[in-house]
C-alpha cells in the first residue's frame, strides 16, 4: 500500500516550516541576522496570541528589519485570529524579502482560507519558476502544492487543466510511493464532473485501497448512477453513510476542503433510492 502524506498528523499548523539555523547566519558573518534570529527563537516559549510573542518578534525586527522569518512568524497569529488584513501585510513583507521561502505558504493560505484561486495559482507558479527543486507540500502537509494548484484551476472552471496538473503530480507521487491522502479522490471527482465515469470509478477504487472515505463512496455512487448500475449505486451510498458515521471523511481543522460532503448529501441520495424502489 502506498504511503499517505498525512504530515498533518505530525506537524502543527505553524510547524511545517523549520526554524532558521541561527548558526548559519553567524558562519556567514551576518551578525545582524544572527542576533535577530536568536531573539526570534525566544518567541517559541510563548503562546502565539500573547503580547510577549509579538513583542519578542518586534524586537527581532528592530535588530534586523529584513529578517523575513520574524514577519512570517508574526503573521500566523493574525491569520488564526481572523485578522486577515494584518496577516496579509506581514506575509507580503516576508514574501518580498524571501520569496522562495514564503511564496508556497502564502499561495497555500490563499487557497485554503480565502478561495483566492487566481492568487494561489500565481504564487505557486511564481515559486516554481524561481527554484530548480520540488516545491513541496502545502502548509498542512496534506497536499503537494501542485495538487493544490490543480484544485485552484478547478475552482476557476478550468477542469481540463486541473486534470492534467493533478494527473502529472500523482504520477510523480506514485514514483516516490508517497501519494497524498485525498489525491485519487479529487482526480476521480474531476473525472466524474467531466463525464469520464469509468475512469472516475478506477480512481475511487485506488482511493479506497489507500484511504477510504465517505466522500469516496459517495462520488463512486454518483458514477455508478450515471452508468446505470443501481445495485452498486445503493451499495456505495450505504458504505458512504457508514464511513461518515465512523468519522472517515475529508477533514481540515481550519476550513472546509474542496469536494467535502455531509451526511445530509448521503441521506438525500438514499431517499432517491427508496423512492425509486417504491415507484416500481
Buried (B, 14 or more C-beta within 10 A) or exposed (E): EBEBBEBBEEBEBBEBBEEBEBEEBBEEEBEEBBBBBBBBBBBEEBEBEEEEBBEBBEBBBEBBEBBBBBBBBBBBBBBBEEBEEBBBBBBBBBBEBBBEBBBBBBBBBBBBBEBBBEBBBBBBBBBBEEEEEEBEBBBBBBBBBBBBBBBBBBBEEBBEBBBEBBEEBBEEBEEEEEBBBBBBBBBBBBBBBBEBBEBBBBBBBBBBEBBBBBBBBBBBBBBBBBBEBEEBBBBBBBBBBEBBEEEBBBBEEEBEBBBBBBEEBBEEBBEEBEEEEEEE
